[in-house]
Amino acid sequence: MNIDPSTTKYLIQARLEAEGIVEKPDVVGAVFGQTEGLLGEELDLRDLQKSGRIGRIEVDAQSKKGRTEGTILIPSSLDQVETSILAAALETIDRVGPCKASIKVDKVEDVRISKRNKIIERARQLLAAMVEESKTSGTDLLDEVRGSVTVAEIVSFGPERLPAGPNVADSDAIIVVEGRQDVLNLLRSGIKNAVAVEGTNVPKTIQDLSKERALTAFADGDRGGDLILRELLQVAEVDFIARAPRGKEVEELTQKQIMKALRNKIPADQYIEMYGLTGQVYKAESEFPEAAAGPKGGEGRPEPRGELHPEPREERAPREPREPRESREPALTPTTKTLNPRLEKYRDMLLAMGGSSKARLLDDGDGVVAEVPVRELVDTLKTSKQTRALVFDGIITQRILDIASEMNMHSVVGTKMGTITKQPAGVEVWTRSDLSP
């Protein structure tokens, strides 16, 4: 039905029932004919239609089994009283054409209310779109400006034109990542000394840098990250290793995750021992001619990489003095050290485990609670509540000391110290050199 929106204020909706077959012209004729003179000259339907105060009468009728049913729609621009009188007059019609009929008014709808509801609904949609757009536009603006600055900061480094941060050329320590997106993500977090290897084939530029800079390998937490780490360890001098969380890539990490991963980096020596990679790593033969002159594949356990490539002096934090140091100082100064029975037992255990890459967890009476490989040590410590002391053939790291402090352990004994930034109170730390005669 076409209704003139400029004239229509109300819509009369009525239902028709006729005992016979009638058509639209019959219904319209009955409406005009049977209301003529009924409502007076002011409400004469013909005059009202000519003046545009009522619209075109629409009829939708269907015939079935000798009967006709349908709806009648009459748009009106009269006021409420006049429209109601006109609607009531329709119900006086009792014949349509030759057939008996009845008309029942269902309702008189205020068209302006339905229009108003449509306006409100559409305005709500438009407002929601505006709010969402204004909310994201500020964020997009920040991201766009930050992203443009980040992209502007990235440089090409070395003959291979590797993607890198602007500080790689001058920094004493560099971070090696897999690809360009990893470098960009680190730049967003304010880390400007990262360089990408762009694949598993490590460029010569990275190999050369590793000989003169402190190199941290920051790998993805997937199999691709494992492969790149193995390649780096074979062809370059890696000092530290950091990993993204398992299943995550460096380019996906938030700033907090990046900082946490870099804080939890471990010395490459310990990583090699934990994953049994000894013998598959790079060795600088020119610095150690006696090692190069030895037979290849000789028997015995190769020295840990930490002995071959000491960590740069500026990277190693000084060990804090421990309270019990004075009490054992006299026992360490003579040529032959006299140790108390407990320390002698720890020394004997450490010597017995030499080259095995294993760890023994001890209870209050120094009884062995468990013996596990060093690579499983961290996970085992977290679940072994009875452990009060630890003796293991590996490097003592900050992470192990933090766990020992949380578990109220009194002693940690290892082959040597890693990078320790904070010595936990109440935990005595001993290395092979401390216990050696």
Phi and psi in degrees as a GROMACS rama.xvg file:
@    title "Ramachandran Plot"
@    xaxis  label "Phi"
@    yaxis  label "Psi"
@TYPE xy
-98.0896  117.32  ASN-2
-116.07  132.484  ILE-3
-72.9188  112.039  ASP-4
-66.8699  -19.2499  PRO-5
-79.2828  -20.6991  SER-6
-112.532  -23.1874  THR-7
-82.2379  126.54  THR-8
-114.607  -35.4559  LYS-9
-130.469  156.187  TYR-10
-130.824  116.629  LEU-11
-85.3192  124.065  ILE-12
-117.076  119.143  GLN-13
-129.186  154.994  ALA-14
-110.729  134.937  ARG-15
-108.623  137.473  LEU-16
-135.726  124.172  GLU-17
-128.388  140.318  ALA-18
-89.7454  65.7381  GLU-19
162.058  -177.892  GLY-20
-96.8061  117.26  ILE-21
-128.977  161.624  VAL-22
-122.794  176.142  GLU-23
-56.8244  -46.8103  LYS-24
-59.7148  -32.9601  PRO-25
-65.0988  -42.0264  ASP-26
-67.1059  -45.6599  VAL-27
-61.8439  -42.0485  VAL-28
-63.0541  -39.7838  GLY-29
-65.0355  -39.5076  ALA-30
-62.1891  -48.3688  VAL-31
-68.9704  -43.6032  PHE-32
-69.1125  -42.3823  GLY-33
-86.2634  -8.64681  GLN-34
-103.274  -4.34831  THR-35
-65.3991  126.682  GLU-36
77.966  -7.10571  GLY-37
-74.8686  -36.6657  LEU-38
-107.097  5.06641  LEU-39
88.1678  173.301  GLY-40
-67.8682  -32.0773  GLU-41
-68.4431  -28.051  GLU-42
-115.339  29.0955  LEU-43
-71.2658  124.215  ASP-44
-59.7107  -38.5385  LEU-45
-65.1064  -44.6459  ARG-46
-65.7365  -39.886  ASP-47
-63.6844  -37.1383  LEU-48
-71.7902  -37.6677  GLN-49
-63.8917  -38.0065  LYS-50
-82.9382  -3.59806  SER-51
82.0378  12.1732  GLY-52
-82.8536  -18.5189  ARG-53
-127.29  151.759  ILE-54
-93.7323  -169.307  GLY-55
-67.3954  133.153  ARG-56
-79.0874  124.237  ILE-57
-107.796  135.947  GLU-58
-128.87  130.265  VAL-59
-121.933  102.401  ASP-60
-124.363  141.355  ALA-61
-128.073  139.104  GLN-62
-104.774  138.644  SER-63
-155.975  126.907  LYS-64
53.264  42.0164  LYS-65
78.0217  8.88106  GLY-66
-125.741  154.365  ARG-67
-123.357  130.54  THR-68
-130.605  150.314  GLU-69
-178.678  -172.168  GLY-70
-123.378  149.613  THR-71
-121.742  129.46  ILE-72
-120.988  126.336  LEU-73
-128.613  109.502  ILE-74
-76.8747  143.188  PRO-75
-138.782  142.697  SER-76
-113.282  13.1971  SER-77
-70.8506  173.402  LEU-78
-79.7676  179.699  ASP-79
-61.8609  -42.2935  GLN-80
-66.6922  -47.0063  VAL-81
-65.3444  -39.3819  GLU-82
-65.5069  -39.911  THR-83
-65.4955  -39.7182  SER-84
-63.6572  -42.8876  ILE-85
-63.5881  -41.2872  LEU-86
-64.3884  -42.2253  ALA-87
-64.7826  -33.0864  ALA-88
-64.2511  -29.7084  ALA-89
-62.1813  -30.6231  LEU-90
-75.0382  -6.71355  GLU-91
-82.8322  -12.0271  THR-92
-71.3817  125.451  ILE-93
-120.129  -3.97807  ASP-94
-141.09  144.246  ARG-95
-129.625  115.63  VAL-96
60.5876  -133.861  GLY-97
-86.9712  1.66827  PRO-98
-106.754  148.408  CYS-99
-70.8803  140.857  LYS-100
-149.251  163.425  ALA-101
-140.428  143.581  SER-102
-123.975  128.741  ILE-103
-122.241  123.001  LYS-104
-77.087  120.427  VAL-105
-76.6358  -48.737  ASP-106
-167.052  161.733  LYS-107
-115.284  109.148  VAL-108
-93.3443  132.943  GLU-109
-80.6664  104.366  ASP-110
-61.5787  -30.6394  VAL-111
-67.2119  -31.8495  ARG-112
-67.4462  -44.9955  ILE-113
-63.7345  -37.7891  SER-114
-64.7802  -40.444  LYS-115
-63.3462  -40.7896  ARG-116
-63.7155  -40.169  ASN-117
-64.2516  -39.3365  LYS-118
-63.1254  -44.3467  ILE-119
-62.134  -45.0083  ILE-120
-62.8329  -44.6973  GLU-121
-67.2522  -38.2938  ARG-122
-64.268  -37.2697  ALA-123
-62.7573  -42.4967  ARG-124
-63.3872  -44.2982  GLN-125
-64.4411  -40.6656  LEU-126
-65.0584  -42.8037  LEU-127
-60.5888  -40.269  ALA-128
-65.1643  -40.2366  ALA-129
-65.044  -43.8902  MET-130
-62.8469  -43.8467  VAL-131
-64.0515  -41.0587  GLU-132
-67.1819  -41.592  GLU-133
-69.2492  -29.5531  SER-134
-69.7244  -41.718  LYS-135
-83.0044  -24.9037  THR-136
-64.9546  -39.1726  SER-137
-63.8907  -44.2129  GLY-138
-63.2271  -44.9123  THR-139
-60.7512  -39.0062  ASP-140
-62.2434  -45.7983  LEU-141
-61.5194  -47.465  LEU-142
-62.2653  -38.9255  ASP-143
-65.4463  -45.7681  GLU-144
-65.4505  -45.0342  VAL-145
-62.0575  -42.0325  ARG-146
-65.0519  -38.7519  GLY-147
-66.7281  -38.1588  SER-148
-65.9629  -42.0239  VAL-149
-61.1024  -46.9529  THR-150
-63.7317  -36.4703  VAL-151
-66.6293  -29.3807  ALA-152
-77.539  -26.9408  GLU-153
-67.0822  139.191  ILE-154
-125.788  169.434  VAL-155
-102.904  128.861  SER-156
-120.113  136.167  PHE-157
77.1352  174.06  GLY-158
-61.1957  -29.6551  PRO-159
-80.7019  -2.19261  GLU-160
53.6913  56.026  ARG-161
-77.3788  139.412  LEU-162
-63.2384  131.86  PRO-163
-154.128  160.446  ALA-164
-76.0832  161.952  GLY-165
-69.1964  -15.3419  PRO-166
-97.2356  3.27904  ASN-167
-62.0669  -38.7165  VAL-168
-65.2751  -30.4061  ALA-169
-109.228  -13.0275  ASP-170
-77.0989  144.513  SER-171
-77.517  -19.5818  ASP-172
-128.771  138.811  ALA-173
-127.738  156.64  ILE-174
-115.728  124.397  ILE-175
-100.261  123.707  VAL-176
-121.296  -179.691  VAL-177
-81.7329  -51.9968  GLU-178
-137.225  -178.988  GLY-179
-60.4259  -41.6305  ARG-180
-63.4032  -33.1421  GLN-181
-64.4616  -42.5265  ASP-182
-62.2757  -43.6505  VAL-183
-60.907  -42.1977  LEU-184
-65.2815  -38.8457  ASN-185
-67.9063  -35.054  LEU-186
-63.4813  -38.5981  LEU-187
-62.0349  -27.8784  ARG-188
-91.7127  5.92766  SER-189
88.116  10.2888  GLY-190
-98.1951  113.449  ILE-191
-112.034  10.1224  LYS-192
-115.006  34.8548  ASN-193
-100.964  147.643  ALA-194
-138.695  144.039  VAL-195
-101.433  142.081  ALA-196
-86.3956  -16.5181  VAL-197
56.7739  52.4139  GLU-198
123.165  179.159  GLY-199
-82.3977  -14.0135  THR-200
-85.6439  99.5468  ASN-201
-68.4547  123.376  VAL-202
-65.8388  157.261  PRO-203
-64.7909  -29.8792  LYS-204
-58.4131  -42.6205  THR-205
-66.6979  -41.9636  ILE-206
-60.2166  -42.1795  GLN-207
-69.0818  -40.7904  ASP-208
-61.9545  -35.8731  LEU-209
-65.3373  -21.235  SER-210
-79.442  -19.4299  LYS-211
-124.159  -8.34884  GLU-212
-121.373  158.139  ARG-213
-77.8702  116.411  ALA-214
-108.163  124.072  LEU-215
-110.12  122.218  THR-216
-89.454  118.162  ALA-217
-110.201  101.555  PHE-218
-108.11  156.927  ALA-219
-66.161  157.348  ASP-220
-89.5474  40.2299  GLY-221
-133.827  -173.966  ASP-222
-63.798  -34.1529  ARG-223
-59.8955  -38.9937  GLY-224
-64.3419  -39.2796  GLY-225
-59.8364  -44.1726  ASP-226
-64.5429  -42.8214  LEU-227
-65.4357  -39.1429  ILE-228
-62.0355  -44.8783  LEU-229
-60.5173  -42.5446  ARG-230
-63.5173  -44.891  GLU-231
-61.7779  -42.9191  LEU-232
-66.006  -26.4341  LEU-233
-82.4192  -28.922  GLN-234
-117.377  -7.44674  VAL-235
-137.506  163.285  ALA-236
-91.3855  93.8173  GLU-237
-89.0046  130.159  VAL-238
-95.4069  -41.4209  ASP-239
-135.408  156.431  PHE-240
-130.321  128.715  ILE-241
-123.13  144.114  ALA-242
-125.995  143.063  ARG-243
-70.4487  157.798  ALA-244
-55.0273  149.647  PRO-245
-53.5177  127.926  ARG-246
86.4983  -4.24431  GLY-247
-106.827  154.795  LYS-248
-108.752  154.941  GLU-249
-60.1509  -36.134  VAL-250
-68.3528  -16.7241  GLU-251
-92.3002  -11.214  GLU-252
-75.4772  148.092  LEU-253
-80.3313  169.95  THR-254
-59.8759  -40.2885  GLN-255
-63.925  -42.1927  LYS-256
-65.994  -37.6924  GLN-257
-63.4468  -47.9368  ILE-258
-63.8248  -39.1967  MET-259
-65.0559  -43.467  LYS-260
-62.6716  -40.9124  ALA-261
-71.6948  -32.9821  LEU-262
-67.2153  -32.3691  ARG-263
-91.0749  15.6141  ASN-264
-61.4256  150.218  LYS-265
-121.899  153.794  ILE-266
-59.6643  144.839  PRO-267
-60.2504  -32.8511  ALA-268
-57.2903  -46.4033  ASP-269
-67.6652  -39.5705  GLN-270
-59.8478  -41.5157  TYR-271
-63.3754  -43.0801  ILE-272
-68.4093  -39.8524  GLU-273
-63.3295  -36.0057  MET-274
-108.236  14.067  TYR-275
62.3782  40.0172  GLY-276
-99.2758  10.2454  LEU-277
-59.0915  133.067  THR-278
95.328  -10.2734  GLY-279
-112.665  23.7678  GLN-280
-118.73  161.987  VAL-281
-70.6012  138.961  TYR-282
-130.661  130.442  LYS-283
-80.8628  93.2728  ALA-284
-66.1432  -31.1985  GLU-285
-64.4369  -29.0761  SER-286
-81.3756  -19.913  GLU-287
-132.212  73.5208  PHE-288
-60.409  -30.6597  PRO-289
-68.2178  -29.9552  GLU-290
-73.8548  -37.2782  ALA-291
-69.2454  -31.2081  ALA-292
-76.1708  -19.0864  ALA-293
-68.291  162.116  GLY-294
-68.2503  146.034  PRO-295
-75.2002  143.025  LYS-296
64.9665  27.0625  GLY-297
-62.852  160.028  GLY-298
-75.217  164.431  GLU-299
96.0429  163.396  GLY-300
-85.5581  124.841  ARG-301
-63.031  151.682  PRO-302
-64.4173  145.886  GLU-303
-60.375  150.947  PRO-304
-63.6805  -22.9977  ARG-305
-62.8548  -28.6556  GLY-306
-74.7933  -30.741  GLU-307
-82.2583  -38.8572  LEU-308
-126.567  86.227  HIS-309
-60.051  149.673  PRO-310
-66.493  146.511  GLU-311
-56.9387  144.465  PRO-312
-58.3144  -37.9629  ARG-313
-72.4406  -18.7432  GLU-314
-83.5352  -27.5734  GLU-315
-84.6846  122.777  ARG-316
-82.7008  140.399  ALA-317
-65.3879  143.089  PRO-318
-71.6277  131.147  ARG-319
-73.8474  143.087  GLU-320
-64.5576  142.11  PRO-321
-104.898  150.753  ARG-322
-58.9862  -43.4862  GLU-323
-78.4122  6.09166  PRO-324
-60.4207  -42.7355  ARG-325
-64.6273  -33.3188  GLU-326
-68.1435  -26.9741  SER-327
-108.024  2.33347  ARG-328
-59.2246  -44.2704  GLU-329
-62.9924  -28.4983  PRO-330
-75.8863  -17.3274  ALA-331
-98.9063  -18.6668  LEU-332
-76.9436  -33.9976  THR-333
-67.8675  165.407  PRO-334
-61.9123  -42.0372  THR-335
-109.347  116.701  THR-336
-79.6572  138.377  LYS-337
-103.809  113.6  THR-338
-109.084  154.974  LEU-339
-71.6315  162.232  ASN-340
-55.3571  -37.0628  PRO-341
-64.2068  -46.6599  ARG-342
-66.8094  -34.8394  LEU-343
-61.6518  -39.8587  GLU-344
-65.0132  -40.6392  LYS-345
-63.9621  -41.4326  TYR-346
-62.8358  -44.3104  ARG-347
-62.4242  -41.1305  ASP-348
-61.5383  -45.5494  MET-349
-62.6857  -41.9895  LEU-350
-65.9746  -39.7555  LEU-351
-65.6158  -30.1249  ALA-352
-91.8622  2.47482  MET-353
-53.7327  124.455  GLY-354
83.7572  -0.0937332  GLY-355
-92.2562  -15.946  SER-356
54.6633  42.3374  SER-357
-120.453  165.192  LYS-358
-133.253  142.26  ALA-359
-115.646  128.694  ARG-360
-99.2358  125.518  LEU-361
-113.901  150.286  LEU-362
-93.668  -167.403  ASP-363
-60.4399  -34.0946  ASP-364
-91.2913  15.1094  GLY-365
62.9657  23.0158  ASP-366
-80.1403  147.217  GLY-367
-76.019  115.512  VAL-368
-80.8132  -42.2342  VAL-369
-159.377  153.523  ALA-370
-127.151  119.964  GLU-371
-134.823  160.321  VAL-372
-64.4453  150.788  PRO-373
-60.5305  -33.3513  VAL-374
-66.7456  -18.7724  ARG-375
-102.791  7.78887  GLU-376
-64.07  -47.5653  LEU-377
-60.9655  -47.5858  VAL-378
-64.149  -38.7752  ASP-379
-68.1807  -40.308  THR-380
-59.9487  -37.5175  LEU-381
-65.3933  -25.3777  LYS-382
-105.867  -10.3334  THR-383
-95.3629  96.526  SER-384
-75.263  -19.9258  LYS-385
-84.9139  -8.37779  GLN-386
-69.525  127.547  THR-387
-120.621  -13.4147  ARG-388
-148.068  155.731  ALA-389
-137.052  128.397  LEU-390
-124.936  121.838  VAL-391
-147.277  152.725  PHE-392
-89.3357  75.9328  ASP-393
-170.261  -175.962  GLY-394
-91.5292  134.134  ILE-395
-79.6508  118.387  ILE-396
-111.162  166.81  THR-397
-60.6101  -36.5745  GLN-398
-64.4238  -42.5564  ARG-399
-65.0704  -40.6  ILE-400
-65.9345  -37.4947  LEU-401
-63.3507  -42.299  ASP-402
-65.9766  -40.2652  ILE-403
-60.8571  -39.5872  ALA-404
-66.7616  -41.4814  SER-405
-62.6732  -32.8594  GLU-406
-92.9144  7.59163  MET-407
58.3392  37.986  ASN-408
-76.356  149.289  MET-409
-100.134  -21.087  HIS-410
-144.681  141.877  SER-411
-130.66  124.747  VAL-412
-123.657  125.498  VAL-413
-141.975  -178.84  GLY-414
-71.4414  -40.3063  THR-415
-162.036  170.919  LYS-416
-89.8597  140.007  MET-417
-91.3273  -153.223  GLY-418
-83.3147  107.507  THR-419
-111.096  120.766  ILE-420
-99.037  -21.2465  THR-421
-147.71  120.206  LYS-422
-87.3572  115.417  GLN-423
-63.9859  139.772  PRO-424
-71.9768  141.827  ALA-425
87.1822  -3.43365  GLY-426
-113.28  114.291  VAL-427
-82.6158  134.361  GLU-428
-117.653  128.164  VAL-429
-128.95  141.476  TRP-430
-117.625  173.065  THR-431
-60.7653  -35.3947  ARG-432
-70.3189  -31.0909  SER-433
-66.816  -33.9233  ASP-434
-96.8422  -9.57277  LEU-435
-70.0797  144.774  SER-436
